[in-house]
Every structure is written in C-alpha cells, then in structure tokens.
Amino acid sequence: METAIDYYEIGKVRTITASYAKILFHTSIGTGTERFVCPECGEYVAFVRGNNVKPHFKHAKQNETTKDCERRVNSQSSYTSIHEKLGLPMYLRTYSENQYELCIGFYKLGYTLLHNIEKEHAKINIRQFEMVHGIKRENNYLIDQSNFLPESTTLLKVDFIATKYTIQCSNLKYESQLKEQWGGFVEGILSDGALFTYNEYGGRKIRVNDEITTGTEYLYLCKNEHLLLGNESISHFFCGTIIIFNGAKLEELNIYKINFTPQNDQQFWRLIKLCRVRFKVSLVSKSASIVPIWPPTVLNDNHIGCLRNYNNFFLLKDSKNDTVVSSYFGATSTRLSSKVIYENTQLLEIHVPSSGLALAIHENYTMLQKNSGNIKSYRNSIRVHDHNNKDLDVQKNRILPVEKTIRIFSESRCSILHSHGGIFTQYKLNDSTPLVINNLAQNDEIIEISGGRHHKLLRFNKTSDSNKTLVDERIIHNMLTRLNGPYVSPPYWIKKLTIQLQPNSKLRGLLKYYLMLNRIPVEGLRVLKVMSNQMKDGIDDEFIS
C-alpha cells in the first residue's frame, strides 16, 4: 500500500506515504509496534523498506481480503462516488424513554429520481453480508415518498445486528444510480459493539478509522460489558437499552454514555490500543476541525449546507500546518491547496458543485452540500410621496402623477438613480431631508442603490398596462401546462410572484398548485423569470434564482 495512518505521537495521528516513511525510517517496521494502520480496514500494518523493493505498507496476513483492501487503498478509480467508498451511515435513535432503535441513514435522491423509482414499485433490500448461525436476515422498504424524504436524509430502522449490511434495489434499472447515491453497503456493529456520536436523540455511528477525542461524550452500543468494568479511565452512564436480533436470538443490549478520560500517558496509550483493537478508531487528544467562515452555512452533524453561487471559505484547525485535505467529487480525489494564516490554522477556499463534495482529513469525512437560497442583507426603508403628500407604493408601475413631482424619504444613506429619456441622473440622500424630483415623464424609472445592489422603486406609465399582463398570463399558463419536468422545489420568488398576480387568474391557481406540491418544472422557472422581468412590478433580482 502507498499510504497508512501513522500514530506518530501519543494522541496524534497523520496519513503518511511510504516514500515519506522511507525518509524517516532506515529499517522496516513490523505490525507488532502497532504504529501503522490500514486506511481501509483499520488493521495494523507493517512498513517494508529494502534495497531491492519499493517501500510500501502491507498487512501481516496476506489473503484475498487483504489484497483487495490494498488495491482499494492504492486506487480510488474503483469507486464511482464517495458514497460507494464509504457506504451509508448508521444511527442510534431514541423512540421512547430509555429505548433505542438502530437505523440506516439514506441520503436524499431528489424529487425526480424518487418519483421515477416510485412508479416502478421498487424496493430497497437491507441484508446481512454473511450468515449467522445459518440465518441471513433482511429488511425491505418500498422506495416511495411515504418512506423516503426527497430532499433530506431518511432514517430507516433495521431490526438485526450485522458486522456488515448490503444494500440492493429490487429493480436493476436503477441499481447503478442508487449505488452512486447510496453505495452498496453499510458498516455494521463489531463483536464488542460500536461507538456513536452523542446527543439527546441518539447519534451517528463512528466509522472505521474515524477520530474520536478524549473528554468527549459518546454513545456505546455495548456487546462487551467487561470493557467498562474496572476501567477507571472510561467513565460511563447507563442511558437505555435496544431490543434487536443478534444472530438467531432476540437480545436486549445496553446503551451507555461514555467518556475517555486518561489521567496519564500510560492510561492514554492503553485507551488508544483499546479503541483501535475493539472499535478500529483512532483516539486522539484533539481532532482536526473544519470551521466555515463565509458565506453562512447550515451545520448538521458531519454535513455542511453551503449557499449556491458562492465559493466557500473554511478554516482548518490542526496541531500541525502540513495537514492534507482531500476532496472527493464522483470518482475523483483531489488534494486541496491551502494558505497558512497563523499557527495551526489554514485557510481553504472551496467551490462546491451542485451535486456536493466530500472532504477527507485523516480519514474523517465531511459532506458539503449545496443548498438553495441566498444571503439576505439589510434592506433600506424608502417612502415616496406625490405632490399631495400621498404615499406611493414602491416597486410598482405607476400612472404618471399629474404634477409630475415626487418626494423620496430614506431611513439610511443611499443613492437614487432617475432614468429620464435614456439619461441617468444620480442623487445622494445623506440625511432625513427628502429628495424632490419634479421633471418626471412617461417611462421614467426611479432606482435605489443601497448596499451595493440596485432596487427598482417606480416606473411611470401613461396608462395602466393590466390588459397586457392578462394576455401574458394566459400565454404563460398554457405554456406551463404543457411542461412535464424535470422538477425542482419552487424558489422563494415564485410565492412572491403568485401573490402579485390577479386573484382569479388561471396562472395564479397553477402556481399555487406547484407550491402545494413543492415542485415545479425547471423549464417553467425560466419562463416565469422572463415574465417577472417583463412585468417589472417589484420582484427583486435577489429573489430570482
């Protein structure tokens, strides 16, 4: 293997290449030192260095399983996506007081794919990878909108424990698409149990080779009570039980909240070895962390929701400045460049594609996803009065005032553009003194500039153009009814447009129907965007995707 996990100091790990290890070490290092770990299976490996061989890492026992493991480490091309490499996550979830259930988290499929699979009446089959006592259990779920959420992760219960679960669709037509979205397996529960992140509702299973830290609370699905007995460096508290099939038996297993609290280096090393041997995870004193700084994000466990149309900036905090961060997009793995801004902190600028991205640091994975939406900034408050001091609704087409004069009041400093005969005149509002514009004409426009954005306030017409709008609505209604997807969730500006249409129009009724379904044809958005621009009745660009 070309790479391995290196326990280079107490409570610290790094990913190391064989070529770099050759520089550090003058001889081979066996598995008995318990220094190097396979990035794929979590077992201890040896470093081989010789005059006639290329430096590499290898398992102690060579068989088909370890050979396949080493091939996966050396070549990422065997995966079509990061989900195929990692599989689906597993969760503990509370469903009543002191009672837990085991669930698998299925990533979102989107409305279009879920709708297409639902029409085929396909099922997802969750099976044990290997038989236990002659039994191979399985759970089946129909893939439809009653069982799966189209735009967020769905937790589905499994009623049996396995060391590995396989995931398979009953309809081979969608097998490749689902494998790309979900992978084909789920990491299961080892013979001593499994660790999960902790919160009051349950937690996510810690994957093989994930990092856990001292002084942090975790949930422990316990299959070996002896690990906790008499171990003063592991504090534990009983949280509840889970009733689940374990092989042929229906068992009740205890769930504990535990905390690794070594008091000295000797205890720390013992805990490091215990976590590696029993759970195949790395116990460290402080784990590397990714901190979003701009633009705003939504954090949910190890998922970060990022705004579209922006590059995202993150701080990478680790105990050393040469930490490697890799991104995974489809089957492609890329090492990211960063800038050290101060000790133990690097700045990352990442473009997140619409289909998402995965970041890997020391074999810990964070999923970056694109969310719809935009940054809502402060909007200035503007009032416009006519010559009779009557308040005029802004963001509307208006009939030209008789006196051809308006007064504009602003709560904050801003600029006003007056478009008159194709010529723009700019005015500045610096205080509460109103701006008077008295040379208005047909088709003049009044535009506010505030916070670096342009907001149309008024456009003056000689007569109302409502009849023209009615004709446009009929044409666009007929166009929309002929569209058949693909579908997406309606953006916010569709609701705003719906409100501003005439109450009894067919187009308004159709848009309300789209909002109720929470889906709209993609091509329909383009048509409606053109219509909203033509209407020029106050739908800000910031609301239009």
C-alpha positions in Angstrom: 0.0 0.0 0.0 1.1 3.5 -0.7 -0.3 5.2 2.4 -1.1 4.3 6.0 -2.3 6.0 9.2 0.7 6.8 11.5 0.5 7.0 15.3 3.5 9.3 15.4 2.9 10.8 18.9 0.7 10.0 21.8 -2.8 11.2 21.0 -1.8 12.3 17.4 -2.2 10.6 14.0 -1.5 11.5 10.4 -1.7 10.0 7.0 1.8 9.1 5.8 3.1 7.9 2.4 5.6 5.1 2.0 8.0 7.4 0.3 8.0 9.8 3.2 8.3 6.9 5.7 11.4 5.8 3.8 13.0 9.2 4.7 12.0 8.9 8.4 12.9 5.2 9.0 16.0 3.3 7.9 14.6 -0.1 8.5 11.3 -2.0 8.1 8.8 -1.7 11.0 6.6 -4.7 11.9 2.9 -4.8 12.9 4.0 -5.6 16.4 4.9 -2.0 17.0 1.3 -1.0 16.4 2.4 2.2 14.7 0.8 2.0 11.3 -2.8 1.2 10.4 -4.5 0.4 7.1 -6.7 3.3 5.9 -9.3 0.9 4.6 -9.9 -1.8 7.1 -8.4 -0.3 10.3 -6.0 -3.2 11.0 -2.3 -2.8 12.0 0.1 -2.9 9.0 3.9 -3.1 8.6 6.2 -0.7 6.8 8.5 -2.6 4.4 11.8 -0.9 3.4 14.5 -2.7 1.5 17.3 -2.1 -1.1 15.6 -4.2 -3.8 11.9 -3.4 -3.2 9.9 -0.2 -3.4 8.9 1.0 0.1 5.3 0.0 1.0 2.9 -0.9 3.8 1.4 -4.4 4.0 -0.9 -6.5 6.2 0.6 -9.2 8.4 -1.5 -11.9 6.8 -1.8 -11.9 3.0 -5.1 -13.3 1.6 -7.7 -12.3 -0.9 -9.4 -9.9 1.6 -6.2 -8.0 2.5 -5.1 -7.9 -1.2 -8.4 -6.4 -2.1 -8.1 -4.0 0.7 -4.6 -2.9 -0.5 -5.9 -2.5 -4.1 -8.7 -0.1 -2.8 -6.1 2.0 -0.9 -3.9 2.3 -3.9 -6.6 3.1 -6.4 -9.6 5.3 -6.0 -10.8 4.6 -9.5 -12.6 1.5 -8.3 -15.3 3.8 -6.9 -17.8 5.8 -8.8 -18.6 8.1 -5.9 -17.5 8.8 -2.3 -20.8 7.2 -1.2 -19.7 3.9 -2.8 -16.4 4.1 -0.9 -17.9 4.9 2.5 -21.4 3.3 2.3 -24.4 4.7 4.2 -24.2 5.9 7.8 -25.8 4.1 10.7 -27.6 5.8 13.6 -28.9 5.1 17.1 -32.3 6.8 17.6 -34.4 7.2 20.7 -38.1 6.3 20.2 -39.3 6.2 23.8 -37.8 6.8 27.3 -34.6 4.7 27.7 -35.4 2.8 24.5 -33.3 3.0 21.3 -33.5 1.6 17.8 -30.9 1.0 15.1 -31.3 2.9 11.8 -29.6 3.4 8.5 -29.4 6.9 7.0 -30.3 7.0 3.3 -29.1 10.2 1.5 -31.6 12.3 -0.5 -32.5 11.2 -4.0 -34.3 14.3 -5.2 -37.8 14.5 -6.4 -37.3 13.4 -10.0 -35.3 10.2 -9.2 -37.6 9.3 -6.3 -40.7 9.8 -8.4 -39.4 7.7 -11.2 -38.4 4.8 -8.9 -41.8 5.0 -7.1 -43.6 4.4 -10.4 -41.7 1.1 -10.7 -42.8 0.0 -7.2 -39.1 -0.9 -6.5 -37.9 -1.9 -3.0 -34.6 -1.5 -1.2 -33.3 -4.7 0.4 -31.1 -4.5 3.5 -29.4 -7.8 4.2 -26.7 -9.3 6.4 -23.5 -9.7 4.5 -22.8 -13.1 6.0 -25.0 -15.8 7.5 -25.0 -16.1 11.3 -26.0 -19.4 12.7 -27.5 -20.4 9.4 -29.7 -17.3 9.3 -29.4 -14.3 6.9 -31.9 -11.6 8.0 -33.2 -8.8 5.9 -35.5 -5.8 6.0 -37.3 -4.4 2.9 -38.7 -0.9 2.2 -40.7 0.3 -0.7 -38.9 3.2 -2.3 -41.6 5.9 -2.3 -42.4 9.3 -0.8 -44.1 7.7 2.2 -40.8 6.0 3.2 -38.2 8.4 1.8 -37.7 12.2 2.1 -36.7 13.5 -1.4 -34.6 16.4 -0.1 -33.0 15.2 3.1 -31.6 12.1 4.7 -34.1 9.4 5.7 -33.6 7.1 8.7 -34.9 3.6 8.3 -35.0 1.1 11.1 -33.2 -2.3 10.9 -34.2 -4.9 13.5 -31.0 -7.0 13.4 -27.3 -6.6 14.1 -24.7 -7.4 11.4 -21.0 -6.8 11.0 -21.8 -5.5 7.5 -25.1 -4.8 5.7 -25.6 -4.9 1.9 -28.0 -2.6 0.1 -29.7 -3.6 -3.1 -32.5 -2.4 -5.2 -35.1 -4.8 -6.4 -35.3 -3.1 -9.8 -32.0 -3.5 -11.7 -32.9 -0.5 -13.9 -32.0 1.9 -11.1 -29.2 -0.2 -9.4 -26.3 1.9 -10.8 -28.0 5.3 -9.9 -28.7 4.1 -6.4 -25.2 2.7 -6.0 -23.8 6.1 -6.9 -26.1 7.8 -4.4 -26.0 5.3 -1.6 -23.2 2.8 -2.2 -23.8 -0.9 -1.8 -23.1 -1.5 1.9 -23.3 -0.2 5.5 -20.6 -0.6 8.1 -22.1 -2.7 10.8 -21.5 -3.5 14.5 -18.3 -5.2 15.6 -18.1 -8.1 18.1 -17.6 -5.7 21.0 -20.2 -3.2 19.9 -19.9 0.3 18.4 -19.4 3.9 19.3 -21.8 6.7 18.2 -21.8 10.4 18.5 -23.9 11.6 21.4 -26.9 13.9 21.7 -30.2 13.5 23.5 -31.9 11.9 20.5 -29.2 9.4 19.7 -26.2 9.7 17.4 -24.3 8.6 14.3 -22.0 5.6 14.3 -18.3 6.3 14.3 -16.9 4.7 11.2 -13.7 2.6 11.0 -10.6 4.9 11.1 -12.6 7.9 12.3 -11.0 10.0 15.0 -12.6 10.3 18.5 -11.2 12.6 21.2 -10.6 12.4 24.9 -13.0 14.4 27.1 -15.9 13.9 24.6 -19.2 12.0 25.3 -20.1 9.1 23.0 -22.9 6.5 23.0 -21.7 2.9 23.3 -23.9 0.1 22.0 -22.4 -2.4 24.3 -21.8 -6.1 23.4 -19.0 -6.5 25.9 -19.7 -5.2 29.4 -16.1 -6.3 30.5 -14.6 -3.3 28.6 -16.2 -1.0 31.2 -15.7 -2.9 34.4 -12.8 -1.7 36.5 -11.5 0.7 33.8 -11.1 4.0 35.7 -10.1 5.9 32.6 -13.6 5.3 30.9 -16.5 7.0 32.7 -19.9 5.5 31.8 -23.5 6.2 32.4 -26.5 4.0 31.6 -28.8 5.6 29.0 -31.1 2.8 28.0 -31.5 -0.4 26.0 -32.1 -1.7 22.5 -34.0 -4.9 21.7 -32.7 -6.4 18.5 -31.9 -9.7 16.7 -28.3 -10.7 17.2 -28.0 -13.9 15.0 -30.8 -16.2 15.9 -31.5 -14.6 19.3 -33.6 -11.5 20.1 -31.4 -9.7 22.7 -31.6 -6.7 24.9 -28.3 -4.7 24.8 -27.4 -1.8 27.0 -26.6 1.7 25.7 -24.1 3.8 27.7 -22.9 7.3 27.5 -19.1 7.0 27.9 -16.1 9.4 28.1 -12.4 8.5 27.7 -10.6 10.4 30.5 -6.9 9.2 30.8 -5.0 10.6 33.8 -1.5 9.9 32.5 0.4 8.8 29.3 0.2 5.1 30.3 -3.6 5.2 30.6 -3.7 7.1 27.3 -1.7 4.5 25.4 -3.9 1.7 26.8 -7.1 3.5 25.6 -5.5 4.2 22.2 -4.9 0.5 21.8 -8.3 -0.5 23.1 -10.1 1.9 20.7 -8.1 0.6 17.8 -8.4 -3.1 18.6 -12.1 -3.1 19.8 -13.6 -0.4 17.6 -11.0 0.3 14.9 -11.0 4.0 15.5 -8.3 6.5 16.4 -8.4 8.1 19.9 -6.6 11.4 19.8 -6.3 14.3 22.2 -7.6 16.9 19.7 -9.1 16.2 16.3 -8.6 18.4 13.2 -11.6 20.6 12.6 -13.1 22.4 9.6 -14.7 25.7 10.6 -16.9 27.5 8.0 -16.3 31.3 7.9 -18.1 32.7 4.8 -20.7 32.7 3.5 -23.1 31.4 6.2 -23.6 27.7 6.3 -26.0 25.2 7.9 -24.3 22.6 10.1 -25.9 19.2 10.7 -23.7 16.5 12.2 -20.9 15.9 9.6 -22.9 17.6 6.8 -22.4 21.3 5.9 -25.0 23.0 3.8 -23.4 25.7 1.6 -25.1 28.5 -0.3 -25.0 28.2 -4.1 -23.3 30.8 -6.3 -20.5 31.3 -3.8 -17.1 29.9 -3.2 -16.9 28.8 0.4 -14.1 29.7 2.9 -13.1 27.4 5.7 -10.6 27.4 8.5 -8.7 24.1 9.0 -7.5 23.9 12.6 -5.0 21.1 13.4 -1.9 20.6 15.6 0.3 21.0 12.5 0.4 23.1 9.4 1.0 20.4 6.8 -2.3 18.5 7.2 -3.5 17.1 4.0 -7.1 17.8 2.9 -8.6 15.9 0.0 -11.8 16.5 -1.8 -13.9 13.7 -3.4 -16.2 14.5 -6.4 -17.6 11.4 -8.1 -14.6 9.0 -8.5 -12.1 11.9 -8.5 -9.9 12.6 -5.5 -8.0 16.0 -5.4 -5.6 17.3 -2.8 -6.7 20.8 -1.9 -4.3 23.7 -1.6 -4.4 26.0 1.5 -2.8 29.1 2.9 -1.3 29.1 6.4 -2.7 32.2 8.1 -1.3 31.6 11.6 0.0 28.8 13.7 -2.0 25.5 13.3 -4.6 27.3 11.1 -5.0 27.1 7.4 -7.5 28.9 5.0 -9.3 26.9 2.4 -11.3 28.2 -0.5 -13.6 25.5 -1.9 -16.1 25.6 -4.8 -18.9 23.2 -4.0 -20.6 21.7 -7.1 -24.4 21.4 -7.2 -24.1 17.6 -6.6 -22.0 18.1 -3.5 -18.5 17.3 -2.3 -16.8 15.3 0.4 -13.7 16.4 2.4 -11.3 13.9 4.0 -8.9 14.8 6.8 -7.1 11.9 8.5 -9.8 9.5 7.1 -12.5 11.6 8.7 -15.1 12.7 6.1 -17.3 15.9 6.0 -20.0 16.2 3.4 -20.5 19.6 1.7 -23.9 20.1 0.1 -25.3 22.9 -2.0 -28.5 24.5 -0.6 -30.8 26.8 -2.5 -31.2 30.3 -1.2 -29.1 33.5 -0.9 -27.8 35.9 1.6 -30.5 38.3 2.9 -28.9 41.6 3.8 -30.5 44.7 5.4 -32.9 46.4 3.1 -33.2 50.2 3.4 -36.7 51.6 4.1 -37.8 54.1 1.4 -41.0 56.2 1.2 -42.2 58.0 -1.9 -44.9 60.8 -1.8 -46.6 62.7 -4.5 -47.2 66.4 -4.6 -50.3 66.0 -2.3 -48.2 64.1 0.2 -49.9 60.8 -0.7 -47.8 57.7 -0.1 -47.0 55.8 -3.3 -46.4 52.1 -3.3 -42.9 51.4 -4.3 -41.9 48.6 -6.6 -45.0 49.2 -8.7 -45.7 50.5 -12.2 -47.5 53.9 -11.7 -49.5 56.2 -13.8 -47.6 59.5 -14.2 -48.6 62.0 -11.4 -50.5 65.0 -12.6 -47.9 67.4 -11.2 -45.0 65.2 -12.4 -43.3 65.6 -9.0 -42.4 63.1 -6.2 -40.6 63.4 -2.9 -38.4 60.5 -1.7 -37.6 59.8 2.0 -34.9 57.3 3.2 -34.0 56.0 6.6 -30.4 55.3 5.6 -27.9 56.8 3.3 -28.4 55.8 -0.3 -28.3 56.9 -3.9 -31.2 57.4 -6.2 -31.0 57.0 -10.0 -33.5 58.8 -12.2 -33.8 57.4 -15.7 -35.2 60.1 -18.0 -35.2 59.7 -21.7 -32.4 57.2 -21.6 -30.2 59.6 -19.4 -29.5 58.7 -15.8 -29.1 61.3 -13.1 -27.8 60.2 -9.7 -28.8 61.9 -6.4 -27.5 61.2 -2.9 -29.6 61.0 0.2 -27.4 61.6 3.3 -30.0 62.6 5.9 -33.7 62.9 6.6 -34.2 65.8 4.1 -36.4 64.5 1.2 -35.2 64.4 -2.4 -37.6 66.2 -4.7 -37.8 65.1 -8.4 -40.1 67.4 -10.5 -39.4 66.7 -14.1 -41.0 63.2 -14.4 -42.1 61.9 -17.8 -43.7 58.8 -19.2 -41.5 55.6 -18.9 -39.2 57.3 -16.3 -37.7 54.9 -13.7 -36.6 55.6 -10.2 -34.0 53.2 -8.9 -32.4 52.9 -5.4 -28.8 52.0 -4.9 -28.2 50.6 -1.4 -25.7 48.0 0.0 -24.2 47.7 -3.5 -27.5 46.5 -5.0 -30.0 48.1 -7.3 -33.7 48.1 -6.4 -36.3 49.4 -8.8 -38.7 51.7 -6.9 -41.1 53.1 -9.6 -41.8 53.2 -13.3 -44.2 55.7 -14.7 -46.6 54.7 -17.4 -49.1 56.9 -19.3 -51.9 54.3 -18.7 -52.3 51.1 -16.9 -50.9 48.0 -18.7 -53.1 45.5 -16.8 -54.7 44.2 -20.1 -51.3 43.4 -21.5 -50.5 41.5 -18.3 -53.7 39.5 -18.6 -52.7 38.3 -22.1 -49.2 37.4 -20.9 -50.7 35.3 -18.0 -52.9 33.3 -20.4 -50.0 32.6 -22.7 -47.7 31.6 -19.9 -50.4 29.4 -18.2 -50.8 27.4 -21.5 -47.0 27.0 -21.8 -46.6 25.7 -18.2 -49.4 23.2 -18.5 -47.5 21.5 -21.4 -44.3 21.0 -19.4 -43.5 17.6 -17.8 -40.4 18.0 -15.7 -37.8 17.5 -14.6 -39.0 19.1 -11.4 -37.4 21.1 -8.6 -38.6 22.8 -5.4 -40.1 26.3 -6.1 -37.8 29.1 -5.1 -39.0 31.9 -2.8 -39.7 34.4 -5.6 -42.4 32.1 -7.1 -44.5 32.7 -3.9 -43.9 36.4 -4.2 -44.9 36.3 -7.9 -48.1 34.3 -7.1 -49.3 36.9 -4.6 -48.9 39.7 -7.1 -50.9 38.0 -9.9 -54.6 38.8 -10.3 -56.7 36.8 -7.7 -58.9 34.9 -10.2 -56.2 34.2 -12.9 -55.6 30.6 -14.0 -51.8 31.2 -13.8 -52.1 32.1 -10.1 -54.1 29.0 -9.4 -51.4 26.9 -11.3 -48.6 28.5 -9.3 -50.4 27.8 -6.0 -50.8 24.2 -7.1 -47.0 24.0 -7.7 -46.3 25.5 -4.3 -48.7 23.0 -2.6 -46.8 20.1 -4.3 -43.5 21.7 -3.5 -42.2 21.1 -7.1 -42.2 23.0 -10.4 -40.9 22.2 -13.9 -37.3 23.5 -14.3 -38.2 25.0 -17.7 -41.2 26.7 -16.1 -38.8 28.7 -13.9 -37.1 30.1 -16.9 -40.5 31.2 -18.5 -41.7 32.7 -15.2 -38.4 34.6 -14.8 -38.8 36.2 -18.2 -42.4 37.1 -17.3 -41.4 38.7 -13.9 -38.7 40.8 -15.7 -41.3 42.0 -18.2 -43.9 42.9 -15.5 -41.3 44.9 -13.5 -43.6 45.1 -10.5 -41.2 44.7 -7.7 -39.7 41.3 -7.8 -36.1 42.0 -6.7 -33.3 40.2 -8.5 -32.2 38.9 -5.1 -35.2 36.7 -5.1 -34.7 35.2 -8.6 -32.6 32.1 -8.9 
